[in-house]
């Protein structure tokens, strides 16, 4: 018998969703500067490509995290009940 793992993220009523556009823009610019800045300053194409590759990996991690479901406490309880009912069979 295999055990299936489930991750449930629960949010409360104070959850605001995404940060403001200014904060998102600042974070993107800061991250871009950190990843590409050394390659630009050193005039190194290889360092710029390495920064780009790291940027793509981080973007994929962000997309994966963004696609996770967030549930309210009531919906999370329903989901947990469904999982427990399926496990009891």
N, C-alpha and C positions, 0 to 999 in steps of 0.2 A: 504494500500500500504506500503510495507516495503522498507526501504532504505538499499542498499548494500554498505558496506564500501570497499574501495580499497586503497592499499598502493603501491605507485610507487616510487622506488628509482632511482634517476637519477645520472649518473656518467658523468664526462667530459673526455676529451682526455688525461688528466694527470693521470688518475686512473691506479695504478700500480698492482692492484690485491692483492695477499697475501704478507705478510711481508717476509723478508729473512728467510732462514732455521735456521740461527743462532739466530735470534730474536724469532722465534717460539720455538726453543729448550730451550732457556733461559726462556721464559714465562712458558713453561710446567714444567721445573724443579723448578722454583720459586713457581708456584701454588702447585705443589706436596709437596714441602717443607713446605709451609704454612699450607696445609691441613693435612698432615701426620706427620709432625715434632713434634708437641706437643704430639701426641699419642706415638710416638717412644721414645721421651725423658722421658715421664712419665711411659713408659712401660705399657701402657694401650691399650689393644686390643679393648675395646669399643670405645675409642677415634679414633683409627685407622679406625674402621669400619664407624664411623660417618664421618670422613674425606673422606672415599671412597664413601659413599652415597652422600655427598655434591659434590664430584668430578663428579659423574654420572649425577646429576641434572644439574650442570654447563655444562657438555658435551652435554646434550640434548638441552639446551638453545643455545649453540654454533652451533649445527647442524641445529637447526631451523633457526637461523640467517643466516647461511651459504647457506641454500637452498632458501633464498629470491632472487627474480629476481632483477637484476640491469639492467637498461635500459639507452641507450644513449638518449640525448634530442630528437632526431628525432623519435626514437621508442617510447619514452614516450608520445610524442605528438600524435602519431598514436593510442596508447592505450587509451589515454584520449578521443580522438575523438570517438573511438569505444564505450567507456563507456557512453559518452554523447549521442551518437546516440541510444544506447539501452535504456537509461533512458528516452528519448523523446518519445518512443513508448507507 
